[in-house]
């Protein structure tokens, strides 16, 4: 009888004792736990397709320029062993190999085929969602999760994946229901915590969001650095809405920045939070210097446009010459990318980058012009609604600073009406209405004061 992984999928292993490490990858990956990396140790002696493909994927998650080179030997061994594997394992190996080769559309197509044929291969599903997320395709994320639901509805992590997909598609009641179902099945489901935090932030449920995340935070143990820092980042966003700048800085220093400073996602959490705190009037001291030092060490990766944009802003805020170098490299890279991805890098990422650089250097007019032209299609660079909101906040700040007050009012007042608990928005609106000669009191008309 063939061995099976923890989700019931048959596996082909060279060594039976590799199963525990493979299960660590399967469950660790979908649970956002650090144990997913345990498969790397057995990959040194077990050259089965599934083990090698998992190891290759882990190297690719580094999201660095040299990640494909690090992953390639594993991907090649996975393909070499694919003929001895099950069709499911072989397809997973080919999907990871396509990713390593830079053919993300093929990888996505294989993950979509996998969920139809093997809906309990949730590691494949989550990897497919990762690629779709990075391309701004939230409907695709939802299709994948829904396809697995009839056969894998007993797995709490599937409901967490489903919750985030619902939320990114703006189906907030469905997202909340899926997240709460996941948590009912397993309280320690950090991706479901994350999805519900998105819902509460979007709906302006600030105090409820703080209480919920603090209640769940005792379960954030043994997670990968992105998941633990990102959930604390979400808590910091709620605290920022209430104007609790000291608590935001405490969370930044103690929970968000410093776990794995070389990792792209930890860097993005830090960059975004510092920028938001400054936009809200907070003083971040010299914290930009440390973040920018680690970002500068990356060079010009161009792994994902969403990452490049935030890296550029951090370098510019720290006053580093690498900001100009990254912009020039980004422009050269955009010209070298094959269609259809070239449009994302050329038509969206480039003007957004010029706008972010302008904002970081105090050129509000330039930011309003360039970033404003990119915003309508910015979803295509990837990132979540909450993450991309940073760019909208920078654009709104630039409109106010450059005197485009009517346009700023048209953007700000609907936000204030939807976020009545937000002290941050009320303060910004008071400033805007004062400049418009309408009186600060109008800022209180967006909702009841806390």
C-alpha positions as CSV (number, residue, x, y, z in Angstrom):
1,X,0.0,0.0,0.0
2,X,1.6,3.3,-1.0
3,X,2.4,5.9,1.6
4,X,0.1,8.9,1.9
5,X,0.7,12.4,3.1
6,X,-1.2,14.0,5.9
7,X,-4.0,15.0,3.5
8,X,-4.4,11.5,2.1
9,X,-2.5,12.0,-1.2
10,X,-0.4,9.0,-2.3
11,X,3.3,9.8,-2.4
12,X,6.3,8.2,-4.0
13,X,9.4,8.4,-1.7
14,X,12.9,6.9,-2.0
15,X,13.0,6.6,1.8
16,X,10.0,5.9,4.0
17,X,11.4,8.0,6.8
18,X,11.1,11.1,4.5
19,X,7.4,11.1,5.0
20,X,7.5,13.1,8.3
21,X,9.5,15.9,6.7
22,X,7.2,15.9,3.6
23,X,4.2,16.2,5.9
24,X,6.0,19.1,7.6
25,X,6.1,20.8,4.3
26,X,2.5,20.0,3.3
27,X,0.9,21.0,6.6
28,X,3.5,23.6,7.5
29,X,3.1,25.4,4.2
30,X,-0.7,25.6,4.3
31,X,-0.5,26.5,8.1
32,X,2.2,29.2,7.6
33,X,4.5,27.3,9.9
34,X,8.3,27.3,9.9
35,X,8.4,23.5,9.9
36,X,7.8,23.6,6.2
37,X,11.5,24.1,5.8
38,X,12.3,20.7,7.3
39,X,11.9,19.0,3.9
40,X,15.2,20.6,2.9
41,X,17.2,18.3,5.1
42,X,15.8,15.1,3.6
43,X,16.1,16.5,0.1
44,X,19.8,16.0,0.4
45,X,19.3,12.2,0.2
46,X,15.8,11.6,-1.1
47,X,15.6,12.5,-4.8
48,X,11.9,11.7,-5.2
49,X,10.0,14.1,-7.4
50,X,7.7,15.4,-4.6
51,X,10.5,16.0,-2.1
52,X,12.7,17.8,-4.7
53,X,9.9,19.9,-5.9
54,X,9.0,21.0,-2.4
55,X,12.6,22.0,-1.8
56,X,12.7,23.9,-5.0
57,X,9.6,25.8,-4.0
58,X,11.1,26.8,-0.7
59,X,14.1,28.3,-2.4
60,X,11.9,30.2,-4.7
61,X,10.0,31.7,-1.8
62,X,13.1,33.6,-0.8
63,X,12.0,36.1,-3.5
64,X,15.5,37.1,-4.4
65,X,17.3,37.5,-7.8
66,X,19.4,34.3,-7.2
67,X,16.5,32.2,-5.9
68,X,15.9,30.5,-9.3
69,X,19.6,29.5,-9.5
70,X,19.3,28.0,-6.0
71,X,16.1,26.2,-6.9
72,X,17.2,24.9,-10.3
73,X,19.1,21.7,-9.1
74,X,16.1,20.7,-7.1
75,X,13.7,21.3,-9.9
76,X,15.8,19.3,-12.3
77,X,16.0,16.4,-10.0
78,X,12.2,16.6,-9.5
79,X,11.7,16.4,-13.2
80,X,14.2,13.6,-13.6
81,X,12.2,11.5,-11.0
82,X,8.7,12.5,-12.3
83,X,8.4,9.4,-14.4
84,X,8.5,7.2,-11.3
85,X,6.0,9.4,-9.4
86,X,2.2,9.6,-9.4
87,X,0.6,11.9,-11.9
88,X,-0.2,14.3,-9.0
89,X,3.4,14.5,-7.9
90,X,4.6,14.8,-11.5
91,X,2.2,17.7,-12.1
92,X,3.4,19.5,-8.9
93,X,7.0,19.0,-10.0
94,X,6.3,20.5,-13.4
95,X,4.4,23.4,-11.9
96,X,7.3,24.3,-9.6
97,X,9.8,23.8,-12.5
98,X,7.8,26.2,-14.6
99,X,8.0,28.8,-11.8
100,X,11.7,28.3,-11.5
101,X,12.0,28.9,-15.3
102,X,10.0,32.1,-15.0
103,X,6.9,30.7,-16.7
104,X,4.3,31.6,-14.1
105,X,1.3,31.3,-16.5
106,X,2.2,27.7,-17.1
107,X,2.6,27.1,-13.4
108,X,-0.8,28.5,-12.7
109,X,-2.4,26.4,-15.4
110,X,-0.9,23.3,-13.8
111,X,-2.1,24.2,-10.3
112,X,-5.6,24.8,-11.7
113,X,-5.5,21.4,-13.4
114,X,-4.2,19.9,-10.1
115,X,-7.1,21.2,-8.0
116,X,-9.6,19.6,-10.5
117,X,-7.8,16.3,-10.5
118,X,-6.6,16.2,-6.9
119,X,-8.5,18.7,-4.7
120,X,-6.8,17.6,-1.5
121,X,-3.4,18.7,-2.8
122,X,-3.8,21.9,-0.8
123,X,-0.1,22.7,-1.0
124,X,-0.5,22.9,-4.8
125,X,-3.6,25.0,-4.3
126,X,-1.9,27.5,-1.9
127,X,1.0,27.8,-4.3
128,X,-1.4,28.5,-7.1
129,X,-3.1,31.2,-5.0
130,X,0.4,32.7,-4.3
131,X,1.0,33.1,-8.0
132,X,-2.4,34.5,-8.7
133,X,-2.2,36.9,-5.8
134,X,1.1,38.3,-7.2
135,X,-0.6,39.0,-10.5
136,X,-3.7,40.7,-9.0
137,X,-6.0,37.8,-10.0
138,X,-8.2,37.4,-7.0
139,X,-11.0,35.7,-8.9
140,X,-8.5,33.1,-9.9
141,X,-7.7,32.6,-6.2
142,X,-11.3,32.1,-5.4
143,X,-11.9,29.6,-8.2
144,X,-9.1,27.4,-6.9
145,X,-10.3,27.4,-3.4
146,X,-14.0,26.7,-4.4
147,X,-12.9,23.8,-6.6
148,X,-11.3,22.1,-3.6
149,X,-14.1,22.7,-1.2
150,X,-16.3,19.6,-1.8
151,X,-13.5,17.2,-1.2
152,X,-11.4,19.1,1.3
153,X,-13.9,21.0,3.4
154,X,-12.7,19.2,6.6
155,X,-9.4,21.0,6.4
156,X,-9.4,24.3,8.4
157,X,-6.6,25.8,6.3
158,X,-8.7,25.5,3.1
159,X,-11.3,27.7,4.7
160,X,-8.6,30.3,5.5
161,X,-7.5,30.3,1.9
162,X,-11.1,30.6,0.8
163,X,-11.7,33.5,3.3
164,X,-8.8,35.5,1.9
165,X,-9.9,34.9,-1.7
166,X,-13.5,36.0,-0.9
167,X,-12.1,39.1,0.8
168,X,-9.8,40.0,-2.1
169,X,-12.9,39.7,-4.4
170,X,-14.8,42.1,-2.1
171,X,-17.2,39.4,-0.9
172,X,-16.9,40.5,2.8
173,X,-19.7,38.5,4.4
174,X,-18.6,35.3,2.7
175,X,-15.0,36.0,3.7
176,X,-15.9,36.5,7.4
177,X,-18.0,33.3,7.4
178,X,-15.2,31.3,5.9
179,X,-12.6,32.7,8.3
180,X,-14.8,32.1,11.3
181,X,-15.5,28.5,10.2
182,X,-11.7,28.0,9.8
183,X,-11.1,29.3,13.3
184,X,-13.9,27.1,14.7
185,X,-12.2,24.1,13.2
186,X,-8.8,25.2,14.4
187,X,-8.2,28.3,16.6
188,X,-4.6,28.4,15.5
189,X,-5.3,29.3,11.9
190,X,-3.2,32.5,11.3
191,X,-4.2,32.9,7.6
192,X,-7.9,33.0,8.7
193,X,-7.0,35.5,11.4
194,X,-5.3,37.5,8.7
195,X,-8.3,37.3,6.3
196,X,-10.7,38.4,9.1
197,X,-8.5,41.3,9.9
198,X,-8.8,42.4,6.3
199,X,-12.6,42.3,6.6
200,X,-12.7,44.3,9.8
201,X,-10.2,46.9,8.5
202,X,-12.3,47.3,5.3
203,X,-15.5,47.7,7.3
204,X,-14.0,50.1,9.8
205,X,-14.3,47.8,12.7
206,X,-11.2,49.1,14.3
207,X,-11.7,48.4,18.0
208,X,-13.1,45.0,17.2
209,X,-10.1,44.2,15.0
210,X,-7.7,45.1,17.8
211,X,-9.5,42.9,20.3
212,X,-9.7,40.0,17.9
213,X,-6.1,40.0,16.9
214,X,-4.9,40.4,20.5
215,X,-7.1,37.5,21.5
216,X,-5.6,35.3,18.7
217,X,-2.0,36.4,19.1
218,X,-1.2,33.7,21.7
219,X,-1.5,31.2,18.8
220,X,1.1,32.9,16.7
221,X,3.9,30.5,17.6
222,X,6.2,28.5,15.4
223,X,5.1,30.4,12.3
224,X,7.2,31.6,9.4
225,X,8.5,35.1,9.7
226,X,6.1,36.6,7.2
227,X,3.0,35.3,8.8
228,X,3.8,36.3,12.4
229,X,5.1,39.7,11.4
230,X,2.3,40.3,9.0
231,X,-0.4,39.6,11.6
232,X,1.3,42.0,14.0
233,X,1.4,44.5,11.1
234,X,-2.3,44.2,10.8
235,X,-2.7,44.9,14.5
236,X,-0.5,48.0,14.1
237,X,-2.7,49.2,11.2
238,X,-5.7,49.1,13.6
239,X,-3.8,50.9,16.3
240,X,-2.7,53.5,13.8
241,X,-6.3,54.3,12.8
242,X,-6.9,55.3,16.5
243,X,-3.8,57.5,16.6
244,X,-1.9,55.3,18.9
245,X,1.5,56.2,17.5
246,X,3.6,55.0,20.5
247,X,2.0,51.6,20.4
248,X,2.6,51.4,16.6
249,X,6.3,52.0,17.2
250,X,6.4,49.5,20.0
251,X,4.8,46.9,17.7
252,X,7.2,47.8,14.9
253,X,10.3,47.5,17.2
254,X,9.2,44.4,19.1
255,X,7.1,42.3,16.7
256,X,7.4,43.5,13.1
257,X,10.9,44.5,12.2
258,X,13.8,42.3,13.2
259,X,12.6,38.7,12.8
260,X,14.3,38.0,9.4
261,X,15.5,41.4,8.2
262,X,16.8,40.0,4.9
263,X,13.4,38.6,3.8
264,X,11.4,40.5,1.3
265,X,8.0,40.2,3.0
266,X,9.4,41.3,6.4
267,X,11.0,44.3,4.6
268,X,7.7,45.2,3.0
269,X,5.9,45.1,6.3
270,X,8.4,47.4,7.8
271,X,8.5,49.8,4.9
272,X,4.7,50.1,4.7
273,X,4.3,50.7,8.4
274,X,6.9,53.4,8.6
275,X,5.4,55.2,5.6
276,X,1.9,55.0,7.0
277,X,3.0,56.3,10.4
278,X,4.7,59.3,8.8
279,X,1.7,60.0,6.7
280,X,-0.4,60.0,9.9
281,X,2.0,62.6,11.4
282,X,4.2,60.2,13.4
283,X,7.9,60.5,14.0
284,X,9.8,57.3,13.0
285,X,13.2,58.6,14.0
286,X,16.1,56.9,12.2
287,X,14.3,53.7,11.5
288,X,14.4,54.2,7.7
289,X,18.2,53.8,7.8
290,X,18.2,50.2,9.0
291,X,15.4,49.1,6.7
292,X,17.1,50.8,3.7
293,X,20.4,49.2,4.5
294,X,18.9,45.7,4.2
295,X,16.9,46.7,1.1
296,X,20.1,48.1,-0.6
297,X,21.9,44.8,0.0
298,X,19.3,43.1,-2.3
299,X,20.5,45.1,-5.4
300,X,18.0,45.2,-8.2
301,X,16.1,41.9,-7.9
302,X,13.0,42.7,-10.0
303,X,11.3,39.5,-8.7
304,X,7.9,41.2,-8.3
305,X,6.9,44.8,-9.2
306,X,5.1,45.1,-5.9
307,X,8.3,44.5,-4.0
308,X,10.4,46.9,-6.2
309,X,8.0,49.8,-5.6
310,X,8.3,49.5,-1.8
311,X,12.0,49.0,-1.9
312,X,12.4,52.1,-4.0
313,X,10.4,54.2,-1.5
314,X,12.5,52.9,1.4
315,X,15.7,53.7,-0.3
316,X,14.5,57.2,-1.2
317,X,13.2,58.0,2.3
318,X,16.6,57.0,3.7
319,X,18.3,59.4,1.1
320,X,20.3,56.6,-0.5
321,X,21.6,56.9,-4.0
322,X,20.5,53.3,-4.7
323,X,17.0,54.7,-5.2
324,X,18.0,56.3,-8.4
325,X,19.9,53.2,-9.4
326,X,16.9,51.0,-8.7
327,X,14.6,53.3,-10.8
328,X,17.1,53.1,-13.8
329,X,17.4,49.4,-13.4
330,X,13.6,49.0,-13.3
331,X,13.2,50.9,-16.5
332,X,15.8,48.7,-18.2
333,X,14.1,45.6,-16.8
334,X,10.7,46.7,-18.1
335,X,12.0,46.9,-21.6
336,X,13.4,43.4,-21.4
337,X,10.3,41.6,-20.1
338,X,8.2,39.7,-22.6
339,X,4.5,40.4,-23.1
340,X,2.1,40.3,-21.5
341,X,4.0,41.0,-18.3
342,X,5.9,43.9,-20.0
343,X,2.7,46.0,-19.7
344,X,2.7,45.6,-15.9
345,X,6.3,46.6,-15.6
346,X,6.3,49.3,-18.2
347,X,2.8,50.9,-18.0
348,X,2.1,50.6,-14.3
349,X,5.2,49.9,-12.3
350,X,7.3,52.6,-14.0
351,X,4.9,55.6,-13.4
352,X,4.2,54.3,-9.9
353,X,7.9,54.2,-9.2
354,X,8.4,57.8,-10.4
355,X,5.5,58.9,-8.3
356,X,6.8,57.2,-5.2
357,X,10.3,58.6,-5.7
358,X,8.8,62.0,-6.1
359,X,6.8,61.7,-2.8
360,X,9.8,60.5,-0.9
361,X,11.7,63.5,-2.0
362,X,9.0,66.1,-1.3
363,X,7.8,66.6,-4.9
364,X,4.0,66.4,-4.3
365,X,3.1,67.5,-7.7
366,X,5.2,64.9,-9.4
367,X,3.8,62.2,-7.1
368,X,0.2,63.3,-7.8
369,X,0.9,63.1,-11.5
370,X,2.8,59.9,-11.9
371,X,1.3,57.8,-9.1
372,X,-2.2,59.0,-10.0
373,X,-1.8,57.7,-13.5
374,X,-0.8,54.2,-12.2
375,X,-3.4,53.8,-9.5
376,X,-6.4,52.6,-11.6
377,X,-4.5,49.5,-12.7
378,X,-2.2,49.1,-9.6
379,X,-4.0,45.8,-8.7
380,X,-2.0,44.2,-11.5
381,X,1.3,44.6,-9.6
382,X,0.0,42.3,-6.8
383,X,-0.3,42.8,-3.1
384,X,-3.5,42.9,-1.1
385,X,-6.1,45.7,-0.8
386,X,-4.6,46.6,2.5
387,X,-1.1,46.6,1.2
388,X,-1.9,48.7,-1.9
389,X,-3.7,51.2,0.2
390,X,-0.3,52.6,1.1
391,X,0.0,53.9,-2.5
392,X,-3.5,55.4,-2.3
393,X,-2.6,57.1,1.0
394,X,0.6,58.5,-0.6
395,X,-1.3,59.8,-3.6
396,X,-4.0,61.5,-1.4
397,X,-1.2,63.1,0.7
398,X,0.4,64.4,-2.5
399,X,-2.9,65.8,-3.8
400,X,-3.4,67.8,-0.6
401,X,0.2,69.0,-0.5
402,X,0.1,70.1,-4.1
403,X,-3.1,72.0,-3.7
404,X,-5.4,69.6,-5.6
405,X,-7.9,70.0,-2.8
406,X,-11.2,69.3,-4.5
407,X,-9.8,66.0,-5.9
408,X,-8.5,65.1,-2.4
409,X,-11.9,65.9,-0.8
410,X,-13.6,63.6,-3.3
411,X,-11.3,60.8,-2.3
412,X,-11.1,61.4,1.5
413,X,-14.7,62.0,2.5
414,X,-16.0,58.5,1.3
415,X,-13.2,56.9,3.3
416,X,-14.1,58.8,6.4
417,X,-17.8,57.9,6.0
418,X,-16.8,54.2,5.7
419,X,-14.3,54.4,8.6
420,X,-16.1,56.4,11.4
421,X,-13.8,55.1,14.1
422,X,-10.6,56.3,12.3
423,X,-8.9,59.2,14.2
424,X,-6.3,59.2,11.5
425,X,-8.8,60.0,8.7
426,X,-10.6,62.5,10.9
427,X,-7.4,64.4,11.5
428,X,-6.5,64.4,7.8
429,X,-10.0,65.6,6.9
430,X,-9.9,68.4,9.5
431,X,-6.7,69.6,7.8
432,X,-8.2,69.4,4.4
433,X,-11.5,71.2,5.3
434,X,-9.5,73.9,7.0
435,X,-7.5,74.4,3.7
436,X,-10.8,74.4,1.8
437,X,-12.2,77.1,4.0
438,X,-15.1,74.9,5.1
439,X,-14.1,74.6,8.8
440,X,-12.6,71.6,10.7
441,X,-16.0,70.6,12.1
442,X,-17.0,68.9,8.8
443,X,-14.4,66.2,9.5
444,X,-16.7,64.9,12.3
445,X,-19.6,64.3,9.8
446,X,-18.1,61.1,8.6
447,X,-19.4,59.2,11.6
448,X,-19.6,59.2,15.3
449,X,-16.5,60.2,17.3
450,X,-14.9,57.4,19.4
